[in-house]
Amino acid sequence: MNSFVAIDFETANECPSSVCSVGIVVVRDGEITDRFYSLIHPEPEYYQWFCIRVHGIRPEDTEDAPVFPFVWEKIEPLIEGLPLVAHNSKFDEGCLKAVFRVYQMDYPDYEFYDTLWASRRHFGDLLPNHQLQTVAAACGYNLTHHHHALADAEACAAIAIKLL
């Protein structure tokens, strides 16, 4: 697979629909051709301290950010016809489905691939864990801003180029 879109969401709270940022990296023929990042006004609109501690996004950062449908309007043409790839895709696919439900949007049956699963299959016990930063390093990518949605999507893209 050499054409896909790596995607990563960060959430404001424990609800999968509470996406507060998204990063995507478009890969065509094994080369990165586009990147997109946006903050998103989350729904439901509250932040849990443990989420802020992970990604550093605060309520004031997304106060004037667009809601998800306006962000997805910009993403949709970039990803058309391409499969989506995420590290621990259950999380990101769950977020995407949940936020589509919240805004009563028709969910196109996006095809997801998982670099976490690919890492476990490829590296097995050779790595101490299969966290994004560990797998990225094993694939020759230095993830410096972990839990920033675009940085994580870039790391996922690098892993997918190597393992998928």
HELIX and SHEET records of a PDB file:
HELIX    1   1 TRP A   49  HIS A   55  1                                   7    
HELIX    2   2 PRO A   59  THR A   62  1                                   4    
HELIX    3   3 PHE A   68  ILE A   79  1                                  12    
HELIX    4   4 SER A   89  VAL A  102  1                                  14    
HELIX    5   5 THR A  115  PHE A  123  1                                   9    
HELIX    6   6 GLY A  124  LEU A  126  5                                   3    
HELIX    7   7 LEU A  132  ALA A  138  1                                   7    
HELIX    8   8 ALA A  149  LEU A  163  1                                  15    
SHEET    1   A 5 GLU A  31  LEU A  39  0                                        
SHEET    2   A 5 VAL A  19  ARG A  28 -1                                        
SHEET    3   A 5 PHE A   4  THR A  11 -1                                        
SHEET    4   A 5 LEU A  84  ALA A  86  1                                        
SHEET    5   A 5 PHE A 112  ASP A 114  1                                        
END                                                                             
